[in-house]
Amino acid sequence: MLKDRVFLIGMPGCGKTTIGKVLAKELNYTFYDMDKYIVDISGKEVHELFNEGEEVFRKWETEACKELSKKRNSIISTGGGVIKTSINREILRSNSLVVFIDRPVENIIGDVDINTRPLLKNGAGEVYKLYEERYELYKETSHIKVLNDGFIRDTIDNIKKSLNGRIKE
């Protein structure tokens, strides 16, 4: 059965938002950034929700998963920790294709401003820790895994090839 929504998952800094915007434009789909969507529905910035506790943010994230999983013809970039909650993993996989953008940790550390990422504020060591904690969940949750270790254009083209015949045009 052809799907009409694609969720992009992966580590913070793996390219979900950048790739998602281009992919949506090229497929004539609507792009949604889950973190921005959470800000819209909660009325609070992501860092404010995290300041109230990670569990507060995760509740809003689950609500965003539920709502965004109903959007047709859409590409949705998720937050890096969306896969931590089992209900989110179920929602993502239920009526959508899930693409895991796998980017080497060294590449992420090399060009991500960790000061702007709530869960990475403790430094580069935190990136390795998150990668270890989440990698298997990304693989288990995804239908498609694409390596992002070179040019972004190549990654986008590889995703499009993987989606060919699996999504509604």
LOZA-170004 format. One record per residue (C-alpha): residue number from 1; residue in one letter; x, y, z. Coordinates in pm, whole numbers, plus 50000, padded with zeros to 5 digits. Layout:
<recs>
   resi   resn      px      py      pz
    NUM      A       X       Y       Z
...
</recs>
This chain:
<recs>
   resi   resn      px      py      pz
      1      M   50000   50000   50000
      2      L   50136   50342   49906
      3      K   50192   50590   50187
      4      D   50142   50965   50169
      5      R   50354   51076   50464
      6      V   50719   51027   50549
      7      F   50874   51075   50892
      8      L   51246   51148   50904
      9      I   51422   51022   51217
     10      G   51781   51032   51336
     11      M   52025   51200   51568
     12      P   52016   51575   51628
     13      G   52227   51725   51353
     14      C   52186   51438   51105
     15      G   52013   51661   50849
     16      K   51643   51584   50902
     17      T   51520   51942   50864
     18      T   51749   52040   50577
     19      I   51678   51720   50387
     20      G   51307   51730   50472
     21      K   51256   52078   50328
     22      V   51422   51988   49997
     23      L   51252   51649   49976
     24      A   50909   51801   50038
     25      K   50962   52062   49771
     26      E   51082   51808   49515
     27      L   50796   51567   49589
     28      N   50537   51847   49604
     29      Y   50459   51752   49964
     30      T   50412   51979   50266
     31      F   50703   52001   50509
     32      Y   50654   51995   50887
     33      D   50923   52037   51150
     34      M   50798   51854   51458
     35      D   50980   52080   51706
     36      K   50822   52389   51547
     37      Y   50487   52214   51551
     38      I   50530   52143   51924
     39      V   50601   52513   51982
     40      D   50283   52601   51790
     41      I   50055   52362   51979
     42      S   50210   52411   52325
     43      G   50264   52786   52308
     44      K   50612   52736   52456
     45      E   50961   52708   52313
     46      V   51129   52367   52320
     47      H   51384   52479   52581
     48      E   51100   52605   52803
     49      L   50929   52266   52788
     50      F   51258   52091   52868
     51      N   51306   52327   53162
     52      E   50974   52196   53297
     53      G   51112   51843   53256
     54      E   51190   51614   52967
     55      E   50868   51420   53036
     56      V   50667   51741   52975
     57      F   50835   51784   52638
     58      R   50782   51415   52550
     59      K   50407   51444   52619
     60      W   50383   51733   52374
     61      E   50596   51535   52130
     62      T   50350   51243   52144
     63      E   50062   51482   52079
     64      A   50251   51622   51779
     65      C   50313   51266   51650
     66      K   49941   51192   51669
     67      E   49843   51510   51487
     68      L   50117   51501   51223
     69      S   50051   51135   51147
     70      K   49717   51248   51004
     71      K   49867   51502   50763
     72      R   49849   51388   50403
     73      N   50122   51435   50144
     74      S   50374   51540   50405
     75      I   50737   51509   50501
     76      I   50789   51544   50876
     77      S   51127   51596   51040
     78      T   51116   51471   51396
     79      G   51321   51556   51701
     80      G   51612   51323   51767
     81      G   51449   51167   52074
     82      V   51107   51094   51926
     83      I   51189   50722   51920
     84      K   51246   50708   52297
     85      T   50874   50664   52360
     86      S   50716   50336   52245
     87      I   50383   50500   52156
     88      N   50568   50742   51928
     89      R   50743   50455   51751
     90      E   50404   50287   51696
     91      I   50246   50609   51567
     92      L   50535   50677   51327
     93      R   50526   50329   51175
     94      S   50149   50288   51159
     95      N   50046   50486   50850
     96      S   50375   50631   50731
     97      L   50712   50546   50591
     98      V   50992   50610   50838
     99      V   51334   50705   50704
    100      F   51635   50685   50936
    101      I   51898   50937   50831
    102      D   52215   50779   50965
    103      R   52497   51030   50998
    104      P   52830   50941   51159
    105      V   52870   51091   51505
    106      E   53200   51253   51409
    107      N   53025   51448   51132
    108      I   52756   51565   51373
    109      I   53007   51681   51632
    110      G   53208   51853   51362
    111      D   52938   52094   51255
    112      V   52646   52103   51499
    113      D   52621   52389   51746
    114      I   52562   52181   52057
    115      N   52470   52495   52251
    116      T   52141   52520   52060
    117      R   52039   52158   52127
    118      P   51880   52104   52472
    119      L   52001   51747   52515
    120      L   52349   51820   52381
    121      K   52432   52112   52609
    122      N   52666   51893   52815
    123      G   52915   51861   52530
    124      A   53035   51624   52260
    125      G   53048   51324   52493
    126      E   52671   51353   52521
    127      V   52640   51302   52145
    128      Y   52819   50967   52168
    129      K   52603   50866   52464
    130      L   52280   50954   52281
    131      Y   52399   50770   51971
    132      E   52465   50455   52174
    133      E   52126   50482   52348
    134      R   51923   50550   52036
    135      Y   52088   50382   51738
    136      E   51908   50048   51766
    137      L   51573   50223   51819
    138      Y   51627   50427   51501
    139      K   51699   50108   51308
    140      E   51402   49920   51456
    141      T   51160   50208   51394
    142      S   51261   50282   51036
    143      H   51144   50122   50716
    144      I   51436   50275   50525
    145      K   51789   50361   50640
    146      V   51996   50611   50441
    147      L   52355   50705   50519
    148      N   52428   51079   50524
    149      D   52807   51092   50515
    150      G   52877   51302   50208
    151      F   52694   51555   49998
    152      I   52340   51637   50108
    153      R   52224   51612   49745
    154      D   52339   51250   49732
    155      T   52149   51171   50053
    156      I   51831   51331   49916
    157      D   51865   51137   49589
    158      N   51916   50812   49782
    159      I   51604   50879   49989
    160      K   51402   50953   49675
    161      K   51521   50627   49517
    162      S   51422   50439   49833
    163      L   51077   50602   49834
    164      N   51016   50531   49464
    165      G   50707   50313   49432
    166      R   50634   50334   49806
    167      I   50469   50677   49831
    168      K   50183   50849   49653
    169      E   50309   51085   49385
</recs>
